[in-house]
Amino acid sequence: MAIIINNSSLQPIYEQIIVQIKDKIMRGEWKENDLLPSVRTLSKDIKVSALTVKKAYDELEAEGFITTVHGKGSFVTCASQE
């Protein structure tokens, strides 16, 4: 997963994650029912706090881009792709 964090940006890190994931969904790189990396995996890969990734995932879920199934993971939904 190619999420790039710019630590010198004025944009909060969780917003950078949200923007990049939305972009991948909108461009069709990630399709409905695709599994996103776990919060821990993504936080380790991009070297940020798991709470930061969790905040981004929670926001994406609230906006309808992803859905989280406890014990299974977070998946892309198609609701907001229009």
Secondary structure, 3 states (H helix, E strand, C coil): CCCCCCCCCCCCHHHHHHHHHHHHHHCCCCCCCCECCCHHHHHHHHCCCHHHHHHHHHHHHHCCCEEEECCCEEEECCCCCC
